[in-house]
Amino acid sequence: DNFTLASMARTQKNKATAHHLGLLKARLAKLRRELITPKGGGGGGTGEGFDVAKTGDARIGFVGFPSVGKSTLLSNLAGVYSEVAAYEFTTLTTVPGVIRYKGAKIQLLDLPGIIEGAKDGKGRGRQVIAVARTCNLILIVLDVLKPLGHKKLIENELEGFGIRLNKKPPNIGFKKKDKGGINFTATCTQSELDLETVKSILAEYKIHNADVTLRSDCTADDLIDVVEGNRVYIPCIYVLNKIDQISIEELDIIYKIPHCVPISAHHRWNFDDLLERIWDYLHLVRIYTKPKGQLPDYTAPVVLPDGRTSVEDFCLKIHKNLIKEFKYALVWGSSVKHNPQKVGKDHILEDEDVIQLVKK
């Protein structure tokens, strides 16, 4: 691994070497993947589990160096908004807090020890990463007095686990075939990838027959992400803690940084702003239910993740057998033209719609 990194550093940038760099990047990605995915060894003996039951409608992972106020933030958030905290965890893993916000149950997880060499498969890192990859949102907690070095380190760690922060999946079509060589098309000019580079990267994965379509200006890393196929794209908020120690002028500058929320965990300053931002990034959709002849129940919405908000998804969320009895639904709200409107199971619901199910 170090050799690969060293030869990447040695290689200067030009067209001929872009090709070589692409190769090295692919090699590095492969080595890294072998670190994250444990070698098969007949199950069993995985050591103590770092598995946390997934409860609630969304899960947020907190990452940060020791002593940046992560636990203070967690306990204060959970303390102010929490429902229950009667968890008994014998294996000192993460004690999840659950907060209720706008009717949604949001699980807060501390992801300990991600920083200390977890991506090299050391220690308990692996299970923590597995949990981190299932989060709907990651909060990176930074100390406002020394944020930038930490920020880079944490981002690099998470990138190394195949977690991409605040990114959309690259717009690349990739399809393996049995024969016919590499069929390469680009719908716009590429500054980094050409047929040769693409071929060499794919050859590193022993892929010699595939269709590759680049629909935007892509980098070698983008292509590798698509070929690896095990990347997760998670939104991320940088929480700058301890703002009680800086001046108003500095605070104004921080406010302009994208994806950043300044807070003070200790004084509980700016929590509402943080929660509002969390809510934005989670893209949850709340659906209220209405029993026949009664008013809608606005206290307990059914919360669906963005992109899976059809009436069928709604039924499945309540009970998997419900869809068998489903005849049609009446919907009030922004997703329909008439109130109420009769809809089938494929209708896409929007935030704060009201629904009444009619069974067979």
C-alpha positions in Angstrom: 0.0 0.0 0.0 2.8 2.4 0.9 4.7 1.6 -2.2 1.6 2.4 -4.3 1.2 5.7 -2.5 4.9 6.5 -2.9 4.8 5.9 -6.6 1.7 8.1 -6.9 3.6 10.9 -5.2 6.6 10.3 -7.5 4.5 10.6 -10.7 4.3 14.0 -12.1 1.1 15.1 -13.8 0.8 15.0 -17.6 -1.2 13.0 -20.1 1.0 10.0 -20.2 1.1 9.8 -16.4 -2.6 10.5 -15.9 -2.9 7.0 -17.3 -0.3 5.6 -14.8 -2.0 7.5 -11.9 -5.3 6.1 -12.8 -3.8 2.6 -12.6 -2.3 3.3 -9.2 -5.5 4.7 -7.9 -7.4 1.6 -9.0 -4.7 -0.6 -7.3 -5.1 1.4 -4.1 -8.9 1.2 -4.1 -8.6 -2.6 -4.5 -6.1 -2.9 -1.6 -8.4 -0.7 0.5 -11.4 -2.8 -0.2 -9.7 -5.9 0.9 -9.1 -4.1 4.2 -12.7 -3.1 4.7 -14.4 -6.3 3.7 -13.2 -9.1 6.1 -11.9 -12.3 4.5 -14.5 -15.1 4.6 -13.7 -17.5 7.4 -16.8 -19.5 8.2 -18.7 -16.7 10.0 -18.4 -17.0 13.8 -15.8 -15.4 16.0 -16.4 -11.9 14.8 -15.7 -10.6 18.3 -18.2 -8.6 20.2 -20.9 -7.1 18.0 -21.1 -3.4 17.3 -24.6 -3.8 15.9 -27.2 -1.4 16.9 -30.8 -2.2 16.4 -32.1 0.2 13.8 -35.0 2.0 15.4 -36.7 5.2 14.4 -37.1 6.8 11.0 -33.6 7.9 10.4 -30.2 7.3 11.8 -27.5 10.0 12.4 -23.9 9.1 13.1 -21.6 11.4 15.1 -18.0 11.4 14.2 -15.2 13.5 15.8 -12.0 13.4 17.6 -12.0 12.9 21.4 -12.7 16.0 23.5 -14.4 18.1 20.8 -17.6 17.9 22.8 -19.2 15.0 21.0 -20.7 13.4 24.0 -21.8 16.7 25.5 -23.6 17.4 22.2 -25.2 14.0 22.1 -26.4 14.0 25.7 -27.7 17.5 25.5 -29.5 16.9 22.2 -30.9 13.7 23.5 -31.6 15.2 26.9 -33.7 18.1 25.5 -35.6 16.2 22.8 -35.4 12.6 23.9 -38.1 10.1 24.6 -36.5 7.2 26.1 -33.0 6.3 27.3 -33.5 3.1 29.1 -31.0 1.2 27.1 -28.9 -1.5 28.7 -25.7 -2.1 26.8 -23.3 -4.4 28.3 -20.9 -4.3 25.3 -19.6 -0.8 25.6 -20.5 0.1 22.1 -22.7 3.0 21.2 -25.6 4.0 23.4 -28.1 5.4 20.9 -30.2 8.3 21.9 -33.5 8.8 20.2 -34.9 12.2 19.7 -38.3 13.2 18.4 -38.3 16.0 16.0 -41.3 17.1 13.9 -43.0 13.8 14.7 -40.0 11.7 13.4 -38.0 9.5 15.6 -34.3 10.1 14.9 -31.7 7.8 16.2 -28.4 9.4 17.3 -25.3 7.2 17.3 -21.9 8.0 18.5 -19.4 6.3 16.2 -16.4 5.9 18.4 -12.9 5.1 17.3 -13.5 5.6 13.6 -10.5 8.0 13.6 -7.9 5.8 15.2 -6.8 3.6 12.3 -10.1 1.9 11.8 -9.9 1.9 8.0 -6.8 -0.3 8.2 -9.0 -2.9 9.8 -7.5 -2.3 13.2 -9.5 -2.8 16.4 -13.2 -2.5 16.5 -13.1 -0.2 13.5 -14.7 -2.6 11.1 -18.1 -3.0 12.8 -18.2 0.8 13.4 -17.7 1.4 9.7 -20.5 -1.0 8.9 -22.8 1.0 11.1 -21.5 4.3 9.7 -22.4 3.1 6.2 -26.0 2.7 7.3 -26.5 6.2 8.6 -28.8 8.6 6.7 -26.7 11.5 7.8 -23.2 12.0 9.3 -22.4 14.8 11.7 -18.7 15.6 11.9 -18.1 17.4 15.2 -15.2 19.8 15.1 -13.6 22.1 17.6 -14.0 25.6 16.2 -10.5 26.5 17.3 -8.8 23.8 15.3 -11.3 22.6 12.7 -9.4 22.3 9.4 -6.8 19.7 10.1 -9.4 17.5 11.8 -11.9 18.0 9.1 -9.5 16.7 6.4 -8.4 13.7 8.5 -12.0 12.6 9.2 -13.0 13.1 5.6 -10.1 11.0 4.5 -11.0 8.2 6.9 -14.6 8.1 5.8 -13.6 8.3 2.1 -11.4 5.3 2.7 -14.4 3.3 3.9 -16.2 4.0 0.7 -18.4 6.7 2.2 -18.8 9.7 0.0 -19.9 12.9 1.8 -22.3 15.4 0.3 -21.8 13.9 -3.2 -24.1 12.6 -5.8 -23.1 9.2 -7.4 -21.0 9.9 -10.5 -23.0 10.0 -13.8 -21.3 7.0 -15.4 -23.0 4.1 -17.1 -21.1 0.9 -16.6 -22.1 -2.5 -17.7 -20.0 -5.7 -17.8 -20.3 -8.0 -20.8 -19.0 -11.4 -22.0 -17.3 -10.2 -25.2 -16.8 -7.2 -27.4 -14.0 -5.4 -25.6 -14.3 -2.0 -24.0 -16.9 0.1 -25.6 -16.2 3.7 -24.5 -18.4 6.7 -25.1 -18.3 10.2 -23.5 -21.2 12.6 -24.0 -19.0 15.6 -23.1 -15.3 16.5 -23.2 -13.2 14.6 -20.6 -10.3 16.4 -18.9 -8.9 13.3 -17.3 -10.2 10.0 -18.7 -9.5 8.7 -22.2 -10.0 5.2 -23.7 -6.5 4.2 -22.7 -6.8 5.2 -19.1 -10.3 3.6 -18.8 -8.9 0.4 -20.3 -6.0 0.3 -17.8 -8.2 1.0 -14.8 -10.6 -1.7 -15.9 -7.8 -4.1 -16.6 -6.7 -3.7 -13.0 -10.1 -5.2 -12.1 -9.6 -7.9 -14.8 -12.5 -6.4 -16.8 -11.8 -6.5 -20.5 -15.4 -6.4 -21.9 -17.7 -3.6 -20.8 -19.8 -0.6 -21.9 -18.6 2.6 -20.3 -20.6 5.8 -20.8 -19.3 9.0 -19.2 -22.2 11.6 -19.0 -20.2 14.3 -17.2 -16.6 15.3 -16.9 -15.4 12.4 -14.7 -12.2 11.6 -12.8 -10.4 8.4 -12.4 -11.8 8.2 -8.8 -15.3 8.5 -10.1 -14.8 5.6 -12.5 -13.2 3.5 -9.7 -16.2 4.3 -7.4 -18.6 3.0 -10.0 -16.6 -0.1 -10.8 -16.2 -0.9 -7.1 -19.9 -0.4 -6.7 -19.8 -0.5 -2.9 -19.9 3.2 -2.3 -22.5 4.9 -0.2 -23.4 8.5 -0.7 -24.3 10.2 2.6 -25.1 13.8 3.3 -22.9 15.4 6.0 -23.1 18.4 8.3 -20.0 19.9 9.9 -20.8 20.9 13.5 -18.4 23.5 14.8 -18.5 23.3 18.6 -17.3 25.7 21.3 -18.3 28.9 19.6 -18.4 30.5 23.0 -14.7 30.8 22.6 -14.6 33.0 19.5 -15.5 36.5 18.4 -18.7 37.5 16.6 -16.6 38.4 13.5 -15.2 34.9 13.3 -18.7 33.5 13.7 -20.0 35.5 10.7 -17.3 33.9 8.6 -18.2 30.4 9.8 -21.8 31.0 8.8 -20.8 31.4 5.2 -19.1 28.0 5.0 -21.4 25.4 3.2 -22.7 22.5 5.3 -21.5 24.1 8.5 -23.4 24.8 11.7 -21.7 26.6 14.6 -23.0 25.6 18.0 -22.0 25.4 21.6 -22.8 22.0 23.0 -22.1 23.1 26.6 -24.4 26.2 26.5 -26.9 24.6 24.1 -26.6 27.5 21.7 -28.0 27.2 18.2 -29.4 23.7 18.7 -32.7 24.7 16.9 -30.6 25.8 13.9 -28.8 22.5 13.9 -31.9 20.4 14.1 -33.5 22.4 11.3 -30.5 21.8 9.2 -30.5 18.1 10.1 -34.2 17.9 9.1 -33.3 19.5 5.7 -30.5 17.1 5.0 -32.6 14.0 6.0 -35.3 14.7 3.4 -37.9 12.8 5.3 -41.5 12.7 4.3 -44.3 12.7 6.9 -47.6 11.2 6.1 -50.6 11.6 8.5 -53.2 8.9 8.7 -56.9 9.4 8.9 -59.3 6.8 10.1 -62.7 6.9 8.4 -65.0 9.5 9.8 -62.3 11.0 12.2 -59.8 13.8 12.1 -56.3 13.1 10.9 -53.8 12.1 13.6 -51.2 14.9 13.4 -49.2 13.6 16.4 -47.9 10.4 15.0 -46.9 10.7 11.3 -45.7 7.7 9.3 -42.2 8.8 8.2 -40.8 7.6 4.9 -37.4 8.2 3.4 -37.1 10.4 0.4 -37.4 8.5 -2.9 -39.5 5.7 -1.3 -42.8 7.5 -0.7 -45.4 5.7 -2.8 -48.6 4.6 -1.3 -47.3 1.1 -1.5 -44.2 2.0 0.5 -46.5 3.6 3.1 -48.5 0.4 3.4 -45.3 -1.7 3.8 -44.1 0.6 6.5 -47.2 -0.1 8.5 -47.5 -3.8 7.9 -46.4 -6.1 5.1 -49.8 -7.7 4.8 -51.6 -4.5 4.4 -50.9 -4.2 0.7 -52.8 -7.5 0.0 -56.0 -5.9 1.4 -55.4 -2.5 -0.3 -58.2 -1.3 -2.6 -57.4 2.4 -3.0 -56.5 5.3 -0.9 -57.9 8.8 -0.4 -55.2 11.5 -0.2 -55.4 15.1 0.8 -52.3 17.3 0.3 -49.8 18.7 -2.1 -49.3 15.6 -4.1 -52.9 15.6 -5.5 -55.0 18.0 -7.6 -58.3 17.4 -5.7 -58.9 17.0 -2.0 -59.5 14.2 -1.4 -58.4 12.3 -4.4 -58.6 8.6 -5.1 -55.2 7.1 -5.8 -53.7 3.7 -6.4 -50.6 2.1 -4.9 -48.1 3.7 -7.2 -49.1 7.3 -6.3 -46.1 9.3 -4.9 -46.9 11.0 -1.6 -45.4 14.3 -0.5 -44.5 15.7 2.9 -47.5 16.2 5.3 -50.0 14.5 3.0 -53.0 13.0 4.8 -54.1 9.5 3.7 -57.0 7.2 4.3 -56.8 3.6 3.2 -59.8 1.8 1.8 -59.5 -2.0 2.1 -61.2 -4.6 -0.1 
